[in-house]
Amino acid sequence: MARIYLDANVFISYVKQEMGWDIRGLFIEAKEFLIRVKEKKDTIILSDLFFYEVRKKTRMEIESIIGVFQSLGIEHEVVELSAKLNLTEYERAGIHYPDSLHVGIAVWKKCDIIVTFNINDFLSAAKWIKAIQPSYY
């Protein structure tokens, strides 16, 4: 079973039922991804940064966000950043903050992949962790 670090944009697209600029059904891709996660019994890793970004865009509280995963029957792990991560290596590779923090948390928590719609933000992270779009999961 895989450990998946979820970028907030996937969840935000799901709950806001977003369409992409090219009339791409982002929420449909996100929904299908979440269905596959449940079927495979993989675990979604949710960080403090994830909750902050979701709340900023949706005004959802942490309990409501977790409730969505619970209602979908998706295994999830909440990660509180209690240690200072060394992001220098990631930032030197061209990964800007806060994406370097996402990478750092994903590597620290031994995730297998990062799932994001902003794949270009994580191309330089391939040395440490692979990033894919929800439709490629």
N, C-alpha and C positions, 0 to 999 in steps of 0.2 A: 504494500500500500504506500502510495506517495504522500509526501508532505508538500503542500502547495502554499507558497506565499502569495496572497491575493492583493493586488494593487487596488486601491480604493475606486479607481475609475470603472472597474468592471461591476462592482456592487452598486455604485451610483447609477450607472446605466440601467441596471436591472430594476432598482426601486423607482427610478424616475421615468422608466420606459422610454429611454432616449433613442433617437435616430441620429445616425452620423450625417456629416455634411453631404455625403454622396447617397443619401437616402438608405444607408445601410442600417439595418435593424440591430443596433448595438444591444438593446435589451433582449432581443431574441437570442443572439449569440451568448449573452451572459446567462440567460435562463437555461439554454441547452447545456452550457458548461456546468452549471450547478447541478443539473439532472445527472450528468455523467459522473460528477464527483461523488454524488450519493450512490449511484450504481456501483462504482468501483470501490466504494468505502474508503476513499482517500480522506486526508485531513487538511482542512484549510487553516492556515496560520494567520491570525489577526493581531496586528500590533497597535500600540498606542497611536502611532502615526496614521495608521489606517482609520482608526476611530476619529481622530482629529479631522482628517480630510473628508470623511463621510459627513460628519456633523456640520462642517463648514458649508458643504454643498446642499445638504438635505435637512438640517436641523434635527436629525434623529439623535436620540440619546443612545448611549451604549447598550442599555437593556433592550431597547427596541431593535437595534442592529443585531444583537445576539439572538433575539427572538425570531428574526427572519431565518437565520441558519437553523435554529431549533425546529421551527415549523416545517422547514424543508427536510428535516432529518439528516442534516449534514454534520459530520464530525468536524469539530473546530477546536482550536486551541488559542486562548488569549495570552498574548505575550506582553508583559510589562517591561519596558526597557529600564532595567535597574542598574546596568553597567554601562560605562562609557565605551562605546565602540570606537576602534581606530579606523577611521574612514579615509585616511591619507592615501592608501593604495588605490582605492576606488576613484577618488577624486583625481589622482594623477593619471588615471586611465581615461579621464574625460567625463566621468559620471558626475553630474552636478548634484548639489545638495537640494532637495531632500532625497532624490533617487539613490544617492550613495548610502543614505541611511536605510532605505528599503533593502538594498543589496546586503548591507552589513547585517541587518536583522535576519534576512533569509539565510545567509551563510552561517551566522551564529546559531540559528535554530535548526540547522541541517536540513533545509528545504531542498527538494529535488528540482523545483522550477519556480519561476515567478510568472504569474498569469496577469497580463496587462493589455490594454488597448494601445498604450503608448510604447510599442515595441522598440522604436528608435531610441528612446531614452535609456534603454538597457543593452544596446548592442555591444558596448564596451565591457559589459559585465560577463560576457561569455566565458572568460577565463575562470570565473568563480562559480557562476550559476547561469543556467539557460533561462531565457525569457521567451514566452510564447503568447500568442493571442488566444483568447478563449476558444475560438473555432478550431485551433490546431491541437487542442488537448484531447 
